[in-house]
Amino acid sequence: MLDGVKSTSSPWHEGELELQRRLGVADQMDPVGRKVLRNFLLDQHREFYPLLPFIIIGAVDPDGAPWATIRAGQPGFLHSPDPQTLVIEAGRDPADPADRGMEDRDPIGLVGVDLVTRRRNRLNGTIRRDSDNSFSVVVSQSFGNCPRYIQNRHFAFVRDPAGQPTSTPVLTDRLTDDARRIIAASDTFFVASYADRDDDGRQVDVSHRGGKPGFVRVDADGGLTIPDFNGNLFFSTLGNFAVNPRAGLLFIDDETGDILQLTGRVELIFDSPEIAAFEGAERLWRVMPDRVVLRPDALPLRWTFAENGFSPSSLMTGSWEEAQRRLKAITTAKTWRRFRVERIVDESATVRSLHLAPTDGEALVPHRAGQHLPIRMVDGAGHIRRSYTISSAPADHQYRLSIKREGRGSQLLHSLRPGDEIEVLAPAGNFTIEAMERKRPAVLLAAGIGITPLLSMLRHVVHEGDRTRHRRPIWLFRSSRSAAERPFDREIGELVERSQSTVHDIRVLSAPAAGDEGSYDVAGRIDVELLKQYLPFGDYDFYLCGPSLFMQGIHDGLRGLDVSEERIHAEAFGPSTFKRDGQVATTPRDGAKPAASAPTRVIFTQSAKEASWKPGGGSLLELAEARGLSPSYGCRAGNCGDCRVAITKGSVSYPSEPSYPVEDGEVLICSAVPADGGDLHLEI
């Protein structure tokens, strides 16, 4: 019966399941596999193949090496006489290393790709060969594939595809200069892999991979490192690697018809700084070639790149050059760098955005949505060190600070003009969002300038939705006094439109002006009663940012509805914050010392100043400021880590345990006081 895969076992083999479990989507993908993996060709796929001028093939030679290859012919050389058969009218090619794995009854993988429409279909099956001029494939598994990362190209034949090439293949055990040139210029390649299944025998797969030119890196040892971008979660290729780490790669020179094939061992990489540095990469894999075949002018086809031919998904990925620059920038994370104000935008009557760029021309240290930026400026009274939330998203490739005019630091920032410079440390903070969370929507709650980290989060979630096609639902509640004071209306409106109805924007004004009619949804304040009016209450992650009283009220109201503490995420700046349940009774870390019970001398070693701390005298940050120093700080609540300094002598105590992790030999001066044990020396 043409009824798809067997219903009594998983549609995925153990390698595919391993990758799906890593992402927590195995249960989600089980019914998907049962629905889309078929043991026959749909009519639309039977009609699709005859339109193609080429087919990509994955085969395994008698030595167990996988190879990817290509066969070309005038459209119609592929056809399906019945739903379980695909006929390929193409002759043998003894110069092709994959040909040895294309005998009668050999398992095979196919992928048909239309480079104009970006349609593609994958097929696994078994060869039935009657002659050297054609063969049939009996379908064992067929499924459509997403069109992402396919670049648009137009084809033309330069000779009869039935003829044999006259050039001599170049066989080596490593990459030649010509091979490296082809790889470096490629924005597309194909990969063959296979797994031996106990129930179904050998399953061979061949797949398309795309990105920006040079997205495949040739390493110093001759291996190839490849970023793996977001896909359909099938993991047909990487799942095969998990149980059989061997791959065959195919690169094609569109202009010359040269074909580069290689086979080798594979390493999957799930933990590396390079993954975060390469935009769009979710993991990496490396191939170490052990056999390489370059066949000059082997293909009768030539392709020309279409106007605006890059896939939008490919354009949302990075490059190895960018990744290396980011990694280099990360090494400067603890160094002050000079940044120039590139652009200034007035977002409302009280909020101004500064767009910053490094003066050294190097890459930014990547930030996570919701983090803040420590900055240092100079005015007539000396250095000012502050932290302000970054309102741009990581994918914006810039730091944007959006600042309300209210204090000394913000007044100085509002006075800056394009071309002025400030100093910047690396972004910091743990108030961040997981854009790919699949179980829970997110509720963003902002009061006043508290919108800035939540705007960064919103931009990030929408961008990741565009990139991955998984859109996390967002409910945004934002309040201001009046419409004139409310920033980012146009920007948030555009994000709502891009979100494809997954972002809900609820605008609240606490003191609407006479002309504000029609520019808000609710008059009053954000509280739990308002949330209950709009939310179909269930399991959410809540993100809060704003004044302490606002956050305390929301927090307490959510706890009253039995929302767990772990679902309430908050960011607060200023001298106070809200208290979570049981915070006062927080268990101190192992070995923690009590606060000093007598006056203690504190030496600030870098500035050669000292002060006397007395019991009940406040934090070490307040002591330093009273001594005329301006150490860096952000939240003043132990949440962000901006105020970390080194301890060179003595020890400290935390009256309330900070949430930011502190390493040995460091102290968060905003939350700490001296401990018993003598003088305390700090690197300030």
Secondary structure as GFF3:
##gff-version 3
##sequence-region A 1 684
A	DSSP	alpha_helix	14	23	.	.	.	ID=ss1
A	DSSP	alpha_helix	26	36	.	.	.	ID=ss2
A	DSSP	alpha_helix	43	48	.	.	.	ID=ss3
A	DSSP	three_ten_helix	49	51	.	.	.	ID=ss4
A	DSSP	beta_strand	54	60	.	.	.	ID=ss5
A	DSSP	beta_strand	66	72	.	.	.	ID=ss6
A	DSSP	beta_strand	78	82	.	.	.	ID=ss7
A	DSSP	beta_strand	85	88	.	.	.	ID=ss8
A	DSSP	three_ten_helix	97	101	.	.	.	ID=ss9
A	DSSP	beta_strand	107	113	.	.	.	ID=ss10
A	DSSP	beta_strand	120	128	.	.	.	ID=ss11
A	DSSP	beta_strand	135	145	.	.	.	ID=ss12
A	DSSP	beta_strand	153	157	.	.	.	ID=ss13
A	DSSP	beta_strand	170	172	.	.	.	ID=ss14
A	DSSP	alpha_helix	177	185	.	.	.	ID=ss15
A	DSSP	beta_strand	188	197	.	.	.	ID=ss16
A	DSSP	beta_strand	201	210	.	.	.	ID=ss17
A	DSSP	beta_strand	217	218	.	.	.	ID=ss18
A	DSSP	beta_strand	224	229	.	.	.	ID=ss19
A	DSSP	alpha_helix	236	243	.	.	.	ID=ss20
A	DSSP	beta_strand	246	252	.	.	.	ID=ss21
A	DSSP	beta_strand	259	269	.	.	.	ID=ss22
A	DSSP	alpha_helix	273	277	.	.	.	ID=ss23
A	DSSP	beta_strand	281	295	.	.	.	ID=ss24
A	DSSP	beta_strand	301	305	.	.	.	ID=ss25
A	DSSP	alpha_helix	312	315	.	.	.	ID=ss26
A	DSSP	alpha_helix	320	330	.	.	.	ID=ss27
A	DSSP	beta_strand	337	346	.	.	.	ID=ss28
A	DSSP	beta_strand	351	358	.	.	.	ID=ss29
A	DSSP	beta_strand	372	379	.	.	.	ID=ss30
A	DSSP	beta_strand	382	389	.	.	.	ID=ss31
A	DSSP	three_ten_helix	394	396	.	.	.	ID=ss32
A	DSSP	beta_strand	399	404	.	.	.	ID=ss33
A	DSSP	alpha_helix	408	414	.	.	.	ID=ss34
A	DSSP	beta_strand	421	424	.	.	.	ID=ss35
A	DSSP	beta_strand	442	447	.	.	.	ID=ss36
A	DSSP	three_ten_helix	448	450	.	.	.	ID=ss37
A	DSSP	alpha_helix	451	468	.	.	.	ID=ss38
A	DSSP	beta_strand	474	480	.	.	.	ID=ss39
A	DSSP	three_ten_helix	483	485	.	.	.	ID=ss40
A	DSSP	alpha_helix	489	498	.	.	.	ID=ss41
A	DSSP	beta_strand	503	509	.	.	.	ID=ss42
A	DSSP	beta_strand	522	523	.	.	.	ID=ss43
A	DSSP	alpha_helix	528	534	.	.	.	ID=ss44
A	DSSP	beta_strand	541	545	.	.	.	ID=ss45
A	DSSP	alpha_helix	548	560	.	.	.	ID=ss46
A	DSSP	three_ten_helix	565	567	.	.	.	ID=ss47
A	DSSP	beta_strand	568	571	.	.	.	ID=ss48
A	DSSP	beta_strand	600	604	.	.	.	ID=ss49
A	DSSP	beta_strand	609	613	.	.	.	ID=ss50
A	DSSP	alpha_helix	620	626	.	.	.	ID=ss51
A	DSSP	beta_strand	644	649	.	.	.	ID=ss52
A	DSSP	beta_strand	652	653	.	.	.	ID=ss53
A	DSSP	beta_strand	666	668	.	.	.	ID=ss54
A	DSSP	beta_strand	673	674	.	.	.	ID=ss55
A	DSSP	beta_strand	680	682	.	.	.	ID=ss56
###
